[in-house]
Amino acid sequence: MNTRLRPADLAREHGLSTQAVRNYERDGFLPPAARTPSGYRVYTEVHAAALRAFLALVAAYGHATAGGIMHAVHAGDAERALTLVDRGHAQLARDRETLNTVRNAIGHLTAGPAPGPATTAWSVGELAHHLGVTAATVRAWERAGILVPARDRATGYRIFDAADVRDAELTHLLRRGGHPLARIATVVDQVRTAGGTESLTQALETWRGRLTARGLAMLDAAALLGTYLRSRP
């Protein structure tokens, strides 16, 4: 571990500039480098391991979390570093659960009957009757940010169009499955952003691929972080 390395040696491995390596040291993402009598930085294999770990952590968790992990390591707070790693894995697990929830809900919706007339603007009472729930329940979904109906300009009453009916159908399905309103709001927003269930089905595959890539990146980052921790004096 006593091999002397220059900033250029570390930079070359990752296609970085030597200034970027110096900046990472300055920002605490690498341990401080020793200096020659003439003031030049002297890096070692420990610094190389730190750089590999940091860049892998950035790819897996983002720059802010990666920086927080490295700061905690260099402060001798391994518990804090591991807590940040755990939070990242917990978030990935939640994202997978949301993805599976959306996929199951979309499967039920597309397999079931159409929600009703697509061109009719429904009132709260009509929508509630269609779903077999109370009007108060529909209003609660609106307060939770799940439904966003327009208002009739003349009367001020809520009017629910075809997209609102779709969102309400999805909400009703998920509530029967025991999902909390906060989770349902996330799911319905995914449907709304995708432009409907058909578009969302395609988007889900892209989402699934991203989650898989993130999970693999976390595995790589964990291995390199472990190597760096073991290399530290």
TORMAR-328757 format. One line per field, with one value per residue: residue number from 1; residue in three letters; x, y, z of N, C-alpha, C in turn. Coordinates in Angstrom, 3 decimals, padded with zeros to 6 digits. Layout:
% residues N
i c(NUM:...)
aa c(Ala:...)
nu c(X:...)
nv c(Y:...)
nw c(Z:...)
cau c(X:...)
cav c(Y:...)
caw c(Z:...)
cu c(X:...)
cv c(Y:...)
cw c(Z:...)
% end
This chain:
% residues 233
i c(1:2:3:4:5:6:7:8:9:10:11:12:13:14:15:16:17:18:19:20:21:22:23:24:25:26:27:28:29:30:31:32:33:34:35:36:37:38:39:40:41:42:43:44:45:46:47:48:49:50:51:52:53:54:55:56:57:58:59:60:61:62:63:64:65:66:67:68:69:70:71:72:73:74:75:76:77:78:79:80:81:82:83:84:85:86:87:88:89:90:91:92:93:94:95:96:97:98:99:100:101:102:103:104:105:106:107:108:109:110:111:112:113:114:115:116:117:118:119:120:121:122:123:124:125:126:127:128:129:130:131:132:133:134:135:136:137:138:139:140:141:142:143:144:145:146:147:148:149:150:151:152:153:154:155:156:157:158:159:160:161:162:163:164:165:166:167:168:169:170:171:172:173:174:175:176:177:178:179:180:181:182:183:184:185:186:187:188:189:190:191:192:193:194:195:196:197:198:199:200:201:202:203:204:205:206:207:208:209:210:211:212:213:214:215:216:217:218:219:220:221:222:223:224:225:226:227:228:229:230:231:232:233)
aa c(Met:Asn:Thr:Arg:Leu:Arg:Pro:Ala:Asp:Leu:Ala:Arg:Glu:His:Gly:Leu:Ser:Thr:Gln:Ala:Val:Arg:Asn:Tyr:Glu:Arg:Asp:Gly:Phe:Leu:Pro:Pro:Ala:Ala:Arg:Thr:Pro:Ser:Gly:Tyr:Arg:Val:Tyr:Thr:Glu:Val:His:Ala:Ala:Ala:Leu:Arg:Ala:Phe:Leu:Ala:Leu:Val:Ala:Ala:Tyr:Gly:His:Ala:Thr:Ala:Gly:Gly:Ile:Met:His:Ala:Val:His:Ala:Gly:Asp:Ala:Glu:Arg:Ala:Leu:Thr:Leu:Val:Asp:Arg:Gly:His:Ala:Gln:Leu:Ala:Arg:Asp:Arg:Glu:Thr:Leu:Asn:Thr:Val:Arg:Asn:Ala:Ile:Gly:His:Leu:Thr:Ala:Gly:Pro:Ala:Pro:Gly:Pro:Ala:Thr:Thr:Ala:Trp:Ser:Val:Gly:Glu:Leu:Ala:His:His:Leu:Gly:Val:Thr:Ala:Ala:Thr:Val:Arg:Ala:Trp:Glu:Arg:Ala:Gly:Ile:Leu:Val:Pro:Ala:Arg:Asp:Arg:Ala:Thr:Gly:Tyr:Arg:Ile:Phe:Asp:Ala:Ala:Asp:Val:Arg:Asp:Ala:Glu:Leu:Thr:His:Leu:Leu:Arg:Arg:Gly:Gly:His:Pro:Leu:Ala:Arg:Ile:Ala:Thr:Val:Val:Asp:Gln:Val:Arg:Thr:Ala:Gly:Gly:Thr:Glu:Ser:Leu:Thr:Gln:Ala:Leu:Glu:Thr:Trp:Arg:Gly:Arg:Leu:Thr:Ala:Arg:Gly:Leu:Ala:Met:Leu:Asp:Ala:Ala:Ala:Leu:Leu:Gly:Thr:Tyr:Leu:Arg:Ser:Arg:Pro)
nu c(000.810:002.176:002.888:003.803:001.815:000.874:-001.298:-002.111:-001.951:-004.071:-006.163:-006.108:-007.088:-009.833:-010.563:-010.509:-009.741:-006.653:-007.125:-009.703:-009.301:-007.768:-009.687:-011.568:-010.129:-009.811:-012.458:-012.957:-013.589:-011.624:-008.928:-006.622:-003.693:-000.224:002.616:005.363:008.670:008.797:006.196:004.457:001.671:001.359:000.030:-001.409:-002.068:-004.207:-005.543:-006.261:-008.061:-010.007:-010.926:-012.014:-014.078:-015.626:-016.490:-017.975:-019.958:-021.212:-022.377:-024.217:-025.734:-025.916:-024.452:-024.547:-025.216:-023.133:-020.940:-021.537:-021.245:-018.496:-017.406:-018.258:-016.834:-014.198:-014.278:-014.206:-016.596:-018.064:-020.573:-022.396:-021.783:-022.576:-025.249:-026.189:-025.751:-027.542:-029.960:-030.134:-030.480:-032.906:-034.597:-034.471:-035.753:-038.324:-038.994:-039.088:-041.280:-043.301:-043.235:-044.046:-046.576:-047.849:-047.671:-049.227:-051.696:-052.254:-052.445:-054.802:-056.655:-056.562:-057.447:-060.021:-063.468:-064.352:-064.244:-066.578:-068.703:-066.687:-066.859:-068.417:-068.864:-068.599:-070.336:-069.497:-071.210:-072.138:-069.783:-069.058:-071.227:-070.830:-068.466:-069.233:-068.840:-068.819:-069.630:-068.105:-065.837:-064.685:-064.104:-062.195:-060.118:-059.498:-058.574:-056.270:-054.696:-054.860:-056.925:-057.708:-059.941:-061.579:-063.407:-066.794:-067.472:-069.735:-071.237:-069.393:-069.114:-067.493:-066.155:-065.692:-063.649:-062.834:-060.187:-060.040:-061.906:-060.617:-058.378:-059.709:-060.818:-058.483:-057.533:-059.557:-059.250:-056.656:-057.028:-058.728:-056.898:-055.494:-053.592:-051.964:-053.068:-051.007:-049.159:-050.793:-051.219:-048.718:-048.607:-050.821:-050.014:-047.884:-049.258:-050.755:-048.725:-047.556:-049.532:-051.639:-052.855:-051.899:-049.628:-048.191:-047.614:-045.562:-043.711:-043.179:-041.468:-039.123:-038.666:-038.340:-035.971:-034.204:-034.237:-033.120:-030.567:-029.693:-029.660:-027.630:-025.518:-025.326:-024.431:-021.878:-020.753:-020.828:-018.996:-016.589:-016.457:-016.158:-013.653:-012.093:-012.439:-011.154:-008.593:-007.710:-005.458)
nv c(-001.204:001.119:002.216:004.937:007.351:009.601:012.499:012.343:009.635:008.536:009.897:009.042:006.413:006.705:008.458:011.135:014.598:015.847:017.925:017.437:015.239:016.439:018.207:016.440:015.461:017.834:018.322:016.364:013.797:012.039:010.750:012.959:013.844:013.032:015.257:016.173:017.505:019.638:020.295:018.806:016.636:013.379:010.437:007.229:003.655:003.453:005.883:005.541:003.422:004.714:006.603:004.967:003.803:006.076:007.105:004.932:004.914:007.349:006.739:004.866:005.956:008.688:011.998:013.552:011.759:009.926:011.553:012.118:009.583:009.093:011.217:010.474:008.083:009.058:010.557:008.697:007.536:004.917:003.790:005.799:006.005:003.462:003.582:005.454:004.005:001.899:003.304:003.965:001.431:000.770:002.666:001.825:-000.629:000.253:001.577:-000.580:-001.940:-000.080:-000.078:-002.746:-002.635:-000.810:-002.214:-004.507:-003.304:-002.032:-004.256:-005.435:-003.433:-003.246:-005.743:-005.760:-004.519:-001.641:001.665:003.185:005.680:007.560:010.140:011.600:014.033:013.500:013.933:014.319:012.636:010.879:009.591:008.415:006.656:004.973:003.692:002.540:003.689:006.228:009.731:011.288:009.764:009.959:012.675:012.693:011.368:013.287:015.364:014.157:014.487:012.729:012.612:015.058:016.870:018.996:022.146:023.089:025.957:027.520:026.569:025.797:023.262:020.067:018.299:015.243:013.831:011.406:010.601:011.182:009.358:006.979:007.254:007.211:004.650:003.152:003.998:003.060:000.315:-000.075:000.762:-001.233:-003.196:-002.570:-000.535:002.465:005.932:007.711:006.131:005.383:007.842:008.288:006.199:006.743:009.176:008.334:006.976:009.093:010.829:009.279:009.271:007.527:004.103:002.403:003.697:003.780:001.102:000.592:002.424:001.321:-000.817:000.474:001.777:-000.438:-001.463:000.578:000.454:-002.066:-001.611:000.282:-001.250:-003.107:-001.337:-000.521:-002.868:-003.090:-000.741:-001.258:-003.341:-002.089:-000.077:-001.623:-002.742:-000.438:000.362:-001.728:-001.277:000.948:002.477)
nw c(000.000:-000.115:-002.494:-004.446:-005.917:-008.503:-008.965:-011.634:-012.145:-010.686:-011.910:-014.573:-014.651:-014.480:-016.415:-015.699:-014.973:-013.623:-011.918:-011.056:-009.394:-007.395:-006.451:-005.383:-003.234:-001.790:-001.105:000.696:-000.095:-000.643:001.338:003.063:001.213:001.447:001.308:-000.787:-000.053:-001.785:-002.132:-003.723:-004.216:-002.811:-003.590:-002.703:-002.940:-001.266:-001.595:-004.240:-003.976:-002.475:-004.320:-006.304:-004.835:-004.148:-006.670:-007.571:-005.639:-006.202:-008.675:-007.807:-005.649:-005.960:-005.974:-003.571:-001.450:-001.764:-001.180:001.493:002.639:002.276:003.758:006.315:006.643:006.643:008.892:010.773:011.432:011.033:011.443:010.744:008.012:007.081:007.701:005.860:003.535:004.007:003.945:001.269:000.102:001.284:000.123:-002.517:-002.255:-001.541:-003.902:-005.641:-004.576:-005.080:-007.877:-008.397:-007.302:-009.003:-011.432:-010.899:-010.382:-012.812:-014.412:-013.428:-014.051:-016.878:-017.505:-016.661:-016.981:-018.999:-017.564:-017.896:-019.521:-021.660:-022.444:-020.798:-018.292:-014.979:-011.865:-008.341:-006.887:-008.891:-009.667:-007.248:-006.917:-009.102:-008.331:-005.998:-003.527:-000.932:-001.398:000.264:000.535:-002.014:-002.006:000.011:-001.256:-003.102:-001.421:-000.567:-002.723:-004.783:-006.676:-009.110:-009.959:-012.377:-012.231:-012.657:-014.489:-014.227:-012.020:-010.116:-009.206:-008.781:-011.561:-013.139:-015.486:-018.109:-017.552:-014.845:-013.880:-014.487:-012.774:-010.336:-010.373:-010.236:-007.759:-006.050:-006.408:-005.351:-002.718:-001.794:-001.740:000.484:000.477:001.571:001.419:000.756:-000.663:-002.775:-004.003:-005.134:-006.994:-008.686:-009.685:-011.252:-013.271:-014.321:-015.206:-017.175:-019.039:-019.178:-018.845:-020.869:-021.935:-019.594:-019.103:-020.910:-019.939:-017.472:-017.937:-018.641:-016.233:-014.539:-015.600:-014.911:-012.125:-011.751:-012.789:-010.942:-008.621:-009.241:-009.469:-006.828:-005.650:-006.791:-005.758:-003.012:-002.800:-003.571:-001.660:000.628:000.086:000.177:002.862:004.190:003.355:004.620:006.930)
cau c(000.000:003.050:003.211:003.556:001.057:000.647:-002.691:-002.380:-002.141:-005.448:-007.094:-006.100:-007.922:-011.262:-010.797:-010.717:-008.633:-005.930:-007.764:-010.861:-008.791:-007.411:-010.932:-012.163:-009.388:-010.152:-013.832:-013.037:-014.000:-010.411:-008.170:-005.570:-002.461:001.053:003.268:006.818:009.258:008.517:004.773:003.651:000.873:001.760:-001.087:-001.062:-003.140:-005.363:-006.265:-006.855:-009.234:-011.015:-011.511:-012.878:-015.289:-016.439:-017.132:-019.001:-021.056:-021.926:-023.214:-025.270:-026.555:-025.927:-023.268:-024.705:-025.115:-021.776:-020.076:-021.824:-020.651:-017.034:-017.129:-018.435:-015.696:-012.976:-014.438:-014.175:-017.962:-018.503:-022.008:-023.083:-021.577:-023.399:-026.649:-026.493:-025.849:-028.801:-031.085:-030.209:-031.082:-034.309:-035.309:-034.594:-036.797:-039.619:-039.253:-039.498:-042.643:-044.192:-043.278:-044.874:-047.950:-048.374:-047.815:-050.383:-052.922:-052.502:-052.904:-056.211:-057.483:-056.641:-058.159:-061.405:-064.328:-064.100:-064.801:-067.826:-068.667:-065.440:-067.088:-069.321:-068.280:-069.380:-070.318:-068.983:-072.182:-072.163:-068.554:-069.148:-072.177:-070.180:-067.459:-069.811:-068.298:-069.530:-069.073:-067.079:-064.612:-064.110:-063.528:-060.980:-059.077:-059.095:-057.765:-054.965:-053.956:-054.952:-057.816:-057.600:-061.008:-061.821:-064.635:-067.717:-067.341:-071.011:-071.736:-068.296:-069.108:-066.454:-066.513:-064.701:-063.621:-062.444:-058.926:-060.351:-062.574:-059.550:-057.606:-060.565:-060.876:-057.198:-057.493:-060.466:-058.618:-055.519:-057.541:-059.204:-055.708:-054.906:-052.502:-052.265:-053.319:-049.750:-048.623:-051.690:-050.962:-047.524:-048.956:-051.711:-049.202:-047.142:-050.203:-051.103:-047.551:-047.328:-050.580:-052.630:-052.352:-051.145:-048.308:-047.491:-047.099:-044.259:-042.809:-042.812:-040.307:-037.970:-038.490:-037.789:-034.577:-033.424:-034.090:-032.154:-029.240:-029.314:-029.319:-026.316:-024.538:-025.154:-023.589:-020.505:-020.289:-020.601:-017.748:-015.456:-016.386:-015.571:-012.220:-011.447:-012.425:-010.135:-007.257:-007.336:-004.569)
cav c(000.000:002.286:002.683:006.365:007.661:011.015:012.778:011.874:008.185:008.288:010.476:008.288:005.216:007.029:009.465:012.415:015.539:015.847:018.907:016.787:014.430:017.376:018.735:015.402:015.458:019.072:018.223:015.323:012.511:011.242:011.142:013.932:013.284:013.550:016.218:016.130:018.765:020.718:020.605:017.970:015.610:011.983:009.527:005.819:002.749:003.764:006.959:004.951:002.660:005.693:007.198:003.954:003.677:007.287:007.187:003.891:005.374:008.382:006.060:004.087:006.701:010.117:012.711:014.023:010.623:009.389:012.437:011.916:008.313:009.242:012.095:009.697:007.164:009.782:011.049:007.540:007.193:003.851:003.577:006.779:005.630:002.300:004.014:006.069:002.899:001.202:004.133:003.818:000.130:000.828:003.424:000.957:-001.611:000.942:001.823:-001.861:-002.216:000.798:-000.602:-003.947:-002.217:-000.223:-003.258:-005.334:-002.515:-001.846:-005.540:-005.602:-002.463:-003.579:-007.015:-005.564:-003.771:-000.205:002.355:003.885:006.611:008.331:011.521:012.239:014.626:012.990:014.646:013.516:011.597:009.882:008.807:007.601:005.579:004.051:002.919:001.899:004.315:007.454:010.973:011.734:009.019:010.570:013.966:012.391:011.071:014.568:016.060:013.486:014.803:011.608:013.069:016.509:017.211:020.398:022.706:023.703:027.416:028.147:026.142:025.552:021.863:019.215:017.464:014.198:013.344:010.009:010.361:011.166:008.087:005.970:007.409:006.790:003.185:002.652:004.286:002.140:-001.001:-000.105:000.847:-002.561:-003.994:-002.160:000.420:003.781:006.985:008.309:005.250:005.445:009.114:008.085:005.310:007.443:010.187:007.632:006.744:010.386:011.349:008.452:009.543:006.458:002.775:001.804:004.316:003.425:-000.249:000.707:003.146:000.453:-001.619:001.365:001.975:-001.675:-001.539:001.537:-000.075:-003.162:-001.011:000.907:-002.321:-003.626:-000.298:-000.567:-004.022:-002.713:000.280:-001.890:-004.102:-001.163:000.588:-002.588:-002.829:000.781:000.332:-002.674:-000.802:002.091:002.129)
caw c(000.000:-000.046:-003.830:-004.605:-007.124:-008.790:-009.324:-012.994:-012.108:-010.258:-012.875:-015.826:-014.531:-014.581:-017.439:-015.031:-014.979:-012.351:-011.048:-010.435:-008.289:-006.313:-005.886:-004.550:-001.977:-001.089:-000.603:001.709:-000.634:-000.535:002.533:002.740:000.648:001.951:000.404:-000.879:000.422:-002.745:-002.100:-004.602:-003.543:-002.957:-003.341:-002.548:-003.336:-000.419:-002.279:-005.440:-003.532:-002.070:-005.518:-006.928:-004.018:-004.244:-007.984:-007.616:-004.788:-006.950:-009.668:-007.152:-004.697:-006.222:-005.469:-002.191:-000.541:-001.871:-000.403:002.912:003.058:002.364:004.898:007.539:006.732:006.990:010.258:011.661:011.827:010.138:011.630:009.910:006.613:006.785:007.754:004.564:002.579:004.286:003.473:-000.180:-000.200:001.699:-000.898:-003.686:-001.945:-001.638:-005.316:-006.233:-004.115:-005.835:-009.240:-008.414:-007.041:-010.239:-012.444:-010.553:-010.544:-014.240:-014.936:-013.059:-014.764:-018.296:-017.642:-016.256:-017.904:-019.138:-016.411:-018.118:-020.648:-021.662:-022.839:-019.848:-017.086:-013.862:-010.591:-007.237:-006.560:-009.959:-009.589:-006.037:-007.192:-010.033:-007.614:-004.820:-002.317:-000.597:-001.943:001.205:000.223:-003.217:-001.596:000.774:-002.243:-003.676:-000.425:-000.515:-003.940:-005.726:-007.739:-009.348:-010.906:-012.739:-011.651:-013.608:-014.378:-013.846:-010.711:-009.184:-008.797:-009.346:-012.705:-013.316:-016.866:-018.261:-016.852:-013.409:-013.600:-014.486:-011.536:-009.225:-010.448:-009.742:-006.326:-005.381:-006.457:-004.430:-001.349:-001.438:-001.479:001.752:000.319:002.146:000.440:000.298:-001.695:-003.920:-004.688:-005.953:-008.100:-009.612:-010.364:-012.303:-014.369:-014.914:-015.913:-018.356:-020.007:-019.216:-018.495:-021.978:-021.952:-018.361:-019.235:-021.564:-019.043:-016.354:-018.318:-018.510:-014.794:-014.004:-016.014:-014.130:-010.771:-011.818:-012.958:-009.679:-007.693:-009.599:-009.120:-005.378:-005.350:-007.151:-004.816:-001.713:-002.868:-003.601:-000.357:001.546:-000.205:000.685:004.337:004.626:002.981:005.427:008.048)
cu c(000.857:003.472:002.852:002.916:000.904:-000.845:-003.044:-002.614:-003.563:-006.441:-007.228:-007.033:-009.387:-011.575:-011.084:-009.546:-007.915:-006.548:-008.973:-010.417:-008.430:-008.664:-011.609:-011.439:-009.760:-011.527:-014.024:-013.503:-012.826:-009.703:-007.072:-004.314:-001.251:001.651:004.770:007.373:008.982:007.031:003.890:002.895:001.431:000.566:-000.570:-002.217:-004.384:-006.201:-006.936:-008.114:-010.356:-011.702:-012.436:-014.190:-016.194:-017.174:-018.210:-020.216:-021.871:-022.872:-024.403:-026.246:-026.691:-024.784:-023.391:-024.539:-023.715:-020.801:-020.282:-021.211:-019.146:-016.647:-017.231:-017.272:-014.462:-013.049:-014.388:-015.542:-018.512:-020.007:-022.823:-022.969:-022.497:-024.892:-027.070:-026.618:-027.181:-029.999:-031.247:-030.849:-032.561:-035.144:-035.501:-035.691:-038.183:-039.978:-039.700:-040.930:-043.650:-044.342:-044.194:-046.338:-048.595:-048.620:-049.034:-051.689:-053.260:-053.001:-054.371:-057.106:-057.661:-057.395:-059.646:-062.203:-063.951:-064.805:-066.100:-067.700:-067.440:-065.676:-067.954:-068.550:-069.171:-069.275:-069.708:-069.918:-072.205:-070.927:-068.585:-070.084:-071.550:-069.194:-068.034:-069.223:-069.127:-068.865:-067.969:-065.752:-063.918:-063.458:-062.247:-059.830:-058.576:-058.204:-056.361:-054.133:-054.008:-055.806:-057.714:-058.671:-061.054:-063.108:-065.487:-067.690:-068.611:-071.399:-070.625:-068.211:-067.951:-067.007:-065.350:-064.765:-063.100:-061.151:-059.144:-061.013:-061.550:-058.753:-058.412:-060.699:-059.602:-057.095:-058.360:-059.864:-057.499:-055.963:-058.079:-058.040:-054.975:-053.783:-052.894:-052.397:-052.022:-049.131:-049.479:-051.463:-049.749:-047.850:-049.795:-050.942:-048.382:-048.041:-050.492:-049.945:-047.304:-048.399:-051.607:-052.007:-051.524:-049.732:-047.513:-046.912:-045.729:-043.253:-042.334:-041.583:-039.031:-037.635:-037.849:-036.309:-033.689:-033.205:-033.086:-030.740:-028.770:-028.913:-027.943:-025.216:-024.280:-024.280:-022.123:-019.934:-019.986:-019.278:-016.543:-015.317:-015.768:-014.071:-011.488:-011.365:-011.332:-008.716:-006.784:-006.463:-005.306)
cv c(001.274:002.792:004.146:006.624:009.164:011.252:012.260:010.371:007.833:008.754:009.605:007.086:005.496:008.062:010.836:013.353:015.460:016.852:018.308:015.940:015.335:017.918:017.710:015.303:016.680:018.965:017.087:013.977:011.528:011.640:012.132:013.240:013.865:014.487:015.964:017.442:019.937:021.008:019.771:016.912:014.218:011.116:008.095:004.967:002.949:004.861:006.440:004.167:003.596:006.291:006.206:003.826:004.883:007.345:006.116:004.283:006.458:007.742:005.357:004.945:008.185:010.807:013.069:012.866:010.022:010.234:012.269:010.635:008.461:010.153:011.322:008.725:007.899:010.423:009.904:007.080:006.151:003.614:004.543:006.414:004.473:002.630:004.640:005.011:002.174:001.985:004.022:002.508:000.110:001.581:002.593:-000.078:-000.979:001.199:000.539:-002.201:-001.357:000.312:-001.819:-003.616:-001.663:-001.310:-004.128:-004.587:-002.325:-003.138:-005.780:-004.664:-002.850:-004.885:-006.864:-004.785:-002.303:000.539:003.088:004.852:007.511:009.801:012.277:012.807:014.242:013.916:013.741:012.352:010.500:008.987:007.889:006.412:004.530:003.132:002.139:002.410:005.562:008.660:011.499:011.024:009.622:011.908:013.755:012.069:012.359:015.342:015.455:013.753:013.709:011.985:014.590:016.937:018.699:020.862:023.294:025.216:028.080:027.823:025.986:024.116:021.102:018.446:016.516:013.678:011.910:009.683:010.316:009.851:006.952:006.030:006.939:005.268:002.578:002.849:003.308:000.738:-001.110:-000.007:-000.510:-003.502:-003.586:-001.150:001.783:004.843:007.592:007.463:005.333:006.735:008.993:007.255:006.041:008.529:009.565:007.384:008.048:010.948:010.583:008.672:008.438:005.112:002.159:002.374:003.914:002.022:-000.242:001.389:002.268:-000.397:-000.798:001.578:000.742:-001.811:-000.601:001.042:-001.225:-002.618:-000.368:-000.145:-002.904:-002.627:-000.281:-001.751:-003.704:-001.728:-000.329:-002.652:-003.174:-000.395:-000.353:-002.737:-001.616:000.761:-000.611:-002.194:000.354:001.665:002.175)
cw c(000.000:-001.413:-003.967:-005.957:-007.271:-009.042:-010.709:-013.028:-011.692:-011.312:-014.116:-015.778:-014.808:-015.659:-016.866:-015.307:-013.637:-011.388:-010.349:-009.243:-007.109:-005.636:-004.981:-003.206:-001.139:-000.431:000.393:001.222:-000.687:000.752:002.142:002.223:001.362:000.899:000.387:-000.325:-000.514:-002.886:-003.005:-003.799:-003.821:-002.582:-003.241:-003.064:-002.471:-001.064:-003.547:-005.081:-003.116:-003.283:-006.222:-006.161:-004.188:-005.581:-008.140:-006.778:-005.477:-007.953:-009.022:-006.360:-005.009:-005.503:-003.988:-001.197:-000.572:-001.064:001.090:003.448:003.239:003.527:006.204:007.728:007.222:008.375:011.270:012.124:010.860:010.251:010.777:008.433:006.229:006.845:006.431:003.474:002.760:003.778:001.963:-000.582:000.184:000.669:-002.151:-003.454:-002.047:-003.100:-006.017:-005.831:-004.881:-007.263:-009.319:-008.173:-008.303:-011.274:-012.161:-010.778:-012.008:-014.863:-014.627:-013.863:-016.221:-018.530:-017.343:-017.273:-017.954:-018.025:-016.658:-019.270:-020.580:-021.935:-021.842:-018.667:-015.915:-012.666:-009.530:-006.938:-007.604:-009.914:-008.373:-006.253:-008.098:-009.306:-006.435:-003.527:-002.029:-001.267:-001.037:000.943:-000.989:-002.860:-000.789:-000.170:-002.898:-002.703:-000.316:-001.760:-004.983:-006.927:-007.867:-010.360:-011.208:-012.060:-012.767:-013.417:-013.889:-012.420:-009.665:-008.713:-009.457:-010.547:-012.979:-014.747:-016.905:-017.513:-015.346:-013.010:-013.551:-013.187:-010.328:-009.196:-009.858:-008.231:-005.544:-005.310:-005.419:-002.979:-000.893:-001.146:-000.222:001.644:000.898:001.062:-000.100:-000.811:-002.954:-004.710:-005.599:-007.185:-009.135:-010.360:-011.481:-013.512:-015.104:-015.740:-017.203:-019.424:-020.131:-018.953:-019.612:-022.038:-020.724:-018.442:-019.890:-020.643:-017.889:-016.678:-018.237:-017.040:-014.164:-014.355:-015.214:-012.706:-010.728:-011.929:-011.659:-008.652:-007.969:-009.254:-007.621:-004.962:-005.645:-006.135:-003.454:-001.700:-002.817:-002.292:000.669:001.345:000.345:002.209:004.864:004.318:003.866:006.619:009.393)
% end
